[in-house]
Amino acid sequence: MSKTFLDRLDGEARDLLLAVARPVSHRKGERLVRHGDPSRGAYVLKDGAAEATVRLPGGETLSVARFGAGAVFGEMALIERGTCTATVTASEPLEGWFIERDDFRSLVAQRVPGALRVQHALTLALSEKLRQLNAKVLDVAAAEDKPARKGNGADPLADVKRSKKASFDFKPFLAHLPIFEGFDAAEIAEITGVASVLELPRGQKVFGAGQPSTACFIVVRGAVKIRAHHAQRERRMAILGPGQLLGYMSALEKSVHGSDAVVREGALLLEIPAREFEALYFGNSSASTKLHRVIQKSLLLSLGQTNRHLTRLISQAKLRGAEKEGKELEKAYGGQITATTLEG
């Protein structure tokens, strides 16, 4: 069973988080969250239980998630405004805490180790949610799917030349890229100082599914296509353009890549080796603090893209009369409790 957000925190980090939380209690049958309402923050359950439901077009109520002691839901709302995807009701008397978005932001703005660990726990929770949703999406065949191809695990960039300079002066443009929004010149220099420059042609693979992670990348110019893999199929899931990150979660988790990344248009990428990226991410400089925010927003953008795939597949299932398939997809969507409004 996967860890909850709260399970990932050590004692110090948990105390910091709960210090900004408001105690709540609800009787059985009382509503905590209503479907369609704007999200305001996250709930942590101390005792008791709650159930999340959605109402289907025919009037049927579908249970999409259940929460017990120690569970957390609504984590996405701690980062960005969104919409509640389900109604959550106390299924037995419960006690817990509610964490407002603004209070959480004040907490993680502190550059203390415990606050950074809270940030990291939230990042891991979002990453796990994204992977689970992508797996649900890929379980359902779509018209655009292509037959699965097996990678060999080799590094496609092994023979590509690295440099500290490009064929044009790109540095004046960096401050205008979405990834560096709110960064000052010194903070940008701290990140780019550990990066190499790659200029890659259309069709060049950046990394492949199953390949051990050695670096993450920032797109400066051009575009990179992300292809997700399933046992029977592969599917284009996203196009990443200037100012977007790729390969960062595999680098942080020291795991293999779960997808392919292929240059769609001639691209200039900044490559940050995994060790240097980890040092930045777990550092205590202002650039490190802002990097956490960048990564979380990147995850929310990816979740938004996956949710668009989900809603499209739900509509198609309804048109085909595939009731069982549609319900499974509805569970995946509604069970998030909060869906981001960020657009990719």
N, C-alpha and C positions, 0 to 999 in steps of 0.2 A: 504494500500500500504506500502511495506517495506521501511525503511529508506535507503538512500544512505550513502556511506562512509562519505561524506561531511556533511550530515545532522546530523551525530552522534557526530560531533565536536562542542565544545563550542567555544566562540570567541577567547580565548587565543590559544587553540590548532589549530584552523583554521588559525590564523595569522602565527603561527610557520610553518605550512605546506606550506602555500602560499609564505612564505618568501624564500623558497628554490625552488620555481617553476619558470618556464620560461613562460612569456606570449606568446600565439599563436593566430593567426587569420587565417581563411580559407574562401575562397569564395565557393559558392554553387558548388558542383561537385568535389571539391578538396578532395584528399585522405589523411586521417590521418594515417591509418594503413593498411597494405596489408597482406592478408592471406598467411601464410607460412613463413613470415619474423620472425627473432628473436625478442622477446619482449624487450623493453628498459625501459619502465616505464608506468606511468598512466596519463590519460587525465582527467581534470576537466573542465566541460563546464560552462561558465559564462552566455552566451547568445547564441541563435541559436539552431540548432538541427543537429544530425548526425544519420546515419543508418548503421547498420552492415549487411552484406550479405555474403553468401557462394554460390559457383557455384557447382551444382550437376553434377554427371557424365554425364547425358544426355544433359548438356549445360544450364539447367534452373537455373536462379538466385533466391535464396531463402532468403527473409528477415528474420533475426534471432533476431534482437534487434533494438530498437530505443532509442535515448538519447536526452533529453532536458536540459534546464537550470538547473544547480545544480547537474546533473548526473556525475558520475565518472565511468570510465571503464579502465580495465587493471591493477586492484589493485594487482593481483597476481605477476605481474612483479616487484613490489616494493620490493618483498622478494627474489625472485629467478628467474634465467633465464628460459625462456620458449619459446613457439612458438605461433604466432598469429593464432587464429582459425577462423578468419573472416576478411573481408575487411571492414573498416569503412570509410565512405565518408560523407562529409558535405551535408546534405539535404536542408540546407539553410545557409546563411552566419552565421558564428559562431566566437565567441571569448572565450578564456579560458586560461588554463594553462597546461603545461606539466611538470611532475615531474620525473626526472631521478632517476633510482634505486640507484646509488651511493650517490646522494644528499639526498635521503630519508634515507638511512642507516646512514649518518652522523648526520641527525636530531635526529633519534631515539636512537642514541648512547649517547645522552645527558641524564643524569639522573635528569631531571627536570619534575615536574608533568605534564606539558602540553605535553611533548614528550611522556610520558607514556600513556596519554589519546589518543594520535594519534595512538600509537601501539594497544591499546585496541580497538579502533574503527575499525582498519584494521582486527583485530582478529574476531570481531563480523561479519564484512562483509563477511569474508571467511567462517565462520561457517554457515551463512545463505545461502551462495552459495552452500555449500556442502549439506545442508539439502534439498534444492530445487532440486539439481541434483539427489540425492539419491531417492527422491520421483518420479522423472521422470523415473529412472531406474526400480523402483519397480512397476510402472504402467504397465510395459510390462512383461507378463509371460515368464518364462524361464524354461528349462527342469529340472534344479536342484532345483526348488522351492518345498517347503513342505507346507502342509496346515497350516494356521495360528493357533497358540495356544494362548489362552488368559491367561495372567498372573494375579496373585492376588495382585500385588503391595507390597508383603511382602519382607523384606530384607533377601536374602538367606544366608547372612553372620552373621545374628543376633546371632547365637550360636557358631560361629567360634572363637577359641582362638587367641588373639592378643599377640604379644611378641615384645621385642626389640632385640632379638637374633634369629638366625636360627640354623638349624642342622649342618651348616657348616659356615665357615668364608667367607661371600660374599663381605665384604667391599673392599678388595683389587681389586675386579673386576669392581667396580662401575665406576672408571675413564675410563674404556675401553668401556663402553656402549654408544651408539649413543646419548642418551639424555644428557649425561654429557660431550660431546665433547666441549672443550674450557673452562670447569669449572676447577678451582683450588680446592685443598683439602678443604679449608675453605668454599667455595661455595657449594660443595657437602655436607659437614657436615651440613650446614645451612638448606638444603632441607631434608636430611635424618633424621635430629634431631627431626623433628616433625612427622615422619612416624612410623607406626607400621609394623611388619613383619607378613605376612600371608604365610603359606605353605599349598597349596591346591592340592587335588587329581584331576585326570582326571574326567571330568563330573561335577565338582562343579561349580554352577552358581555364578558369581561375582556380577552381578546385572541384573535386568530384565526390559523389556520395561514397562513403566508406573509407575515404582518405583521411589519415590522421591529420589533425589540425596543427599548423605551424605558424599561422599568422592571421590577422584580420585586415580588412581593406576599407579604404574610403574612396568613393567614386568622386573624382574631381571633374572629369569631362567624359562624355559618352554615356553608355548605358550597359548594364549587366543583367542578363536573364537568369532567374532562379527556377530550376526545374526540380520539383519534388518527386520522390520515388516511392513506389508501392511494389509489392511482389509481382503484380501482373501489369503494372502500367507506370508511366511517368507523365507529369503534367506541368505546364508552365504555371507557376504560382504568383510571380511578381516580376516587374521590371524595375530595377534600381537605377536611379539617375544621379546627377551631380548632388553632392552633399549627403549621400546615404552610406550607411555602414553595411558591410557584409562579412560573415564568418566570425562574428565576435563571440557568440555564445559557445560555439565549439572550442574557440581559443580559451575562453575562461574556464570551461568545464574539462579542458584537456581531453576532449573526446574526438571521435571521427565526425566528419561532416555528414549531415543527413540528406543533403541535396547537392545538385550540381550548380555551379555558377559559370555562365558562359557569356563572353563579351558579345553584345548585340550590335553595338556601334563602336567604332574605333574609340578606345577608352584610355584615359590617364587615371591610374590608381595610385594611391599611397598605400604601401604595404608596411604594416607595423608587426614585427615579429611577436609571437605569443608571449615571450618572456617580458619584453618591454611593455607590451600592452597590459599584462597582468600587473607590472610594477606601477604603471600609471593608474590603473583602475583601483588598486588597493592603496594608493598613496594618500597623503593628507594635504596636498596642495589645492588651490582653488580650481585648477584645471581638472583634478581628479574628481572633485565634487560635481562639477558641471558635466563631466564625462558620464557619470552615473545617470544624470537626467537625460542626456542624449540617448543612452542605450535604452532606457525605459521608454522614451518616446518612440524610438525605433521599433521596439517590441509592440507598442500599441498600434503603430501604423501597420505592422505585419498582421496583428490580430484583426484590425479593421478590414484588411484585404481578405483574410480568411473568412471573416463574417460575410463579406459580399459573396464569396463563393458559396457559403452555406445557404444564404437566403435564395440564391439562384437555384441551387439544387433542391431546396424545399419546394419552390414554385414548380419546378419540373416534375418532382415526385407527385405533387397534387394533380397536375395535368394528366399524368400517366395513370392516376388512381393507385399509386404504390403507397398504400396507407402505412404499412409497417416501416418502410424505408423513410417516409416522411416524418413519422413519430420519432425515430432515432435521431434524425437531423434536428428536429425541434428540441429534443432533449439536450443535444450538444449546444445549440444556440442559447436556449433559455437557461441552462445550467451554469452559464457564466455569471449570472445575476446582474452584471454590469457590462455593457458594450460601449466601447469608446466612440466618440464622435469625430476623432481625428481622421482626416482624409489623406490618402497616399497620393 
